[in-house]
């Protein structure tokens, strides 16, 4: 996925750390990578937990975290890591609110027994206050209905732009036709939204021409029977904010609250897959698309 990677295995540095510290408990982005949760940017630091009496430090690319709060630990492939719930709370306390939201959404998808109430309880019950307030919005806003990191980021941007909240994963049934589902729907505006992502059409999910044909046919059914219009956007549109704002306003969606400029301004730097995070002088739009 653009900007966020769901990794099936921890990077090489993590494997080396596991060999050096066989009892290490991976946490934060490292635990997220092992658990298949989205990892934002290109993390070069391996995160591990140490006993409370240990020393927090960074040595040879390994960041050691200490905490007096207990973490639920799970085992995967012979390696120990914090649970989806504790991983989500750690990230919500230490990363941008949009990253925290995507992590919390992913944790709910990863563990069916997990709930928003449980995530909130884990955050509020920790003795350390550091990051507690920062984590409250993403944890309280989390839902398993957001199926990808892009959908989670899009939800955050839509709220921070002041637009009304959409219904998620809405199913439409057309008489005599297939069942269609949309990522976002604003019933009062007869508008649907789809956060497609460029990877959907890079060939890994089938012939891009067939995928586009099915999309056009589906959009035609929806417009004919259920909604006035359908907006499509990708990773760059959502994370650079202005394109998504312009797209939704152009489709007739009206903001109902002021923009939260602090979150929006800092978003790109927090979710970009790699530096540089800002456009350079003379850089073309094609260059920015390629950079992602």
Beta strands, then each sheet from edge to edge (+ up, - down):
strand 1: 4-6
strand 2: 25-26
strand 3: 38-40
strand 4: 46-50
strand 5: 57-59
strand 6: 62-66
strand 7: 73-76
strand 8: 79-82
strand 9: 167-173
strand 10: 179-186
strand 11: 191-195
strand 12: 229-233
sheet 1: 1+ 3-
sheet 2: 5+ 6- 4- 2+ 8+ 7-
sheet 3: 9+ 10- 11+ 12+
end
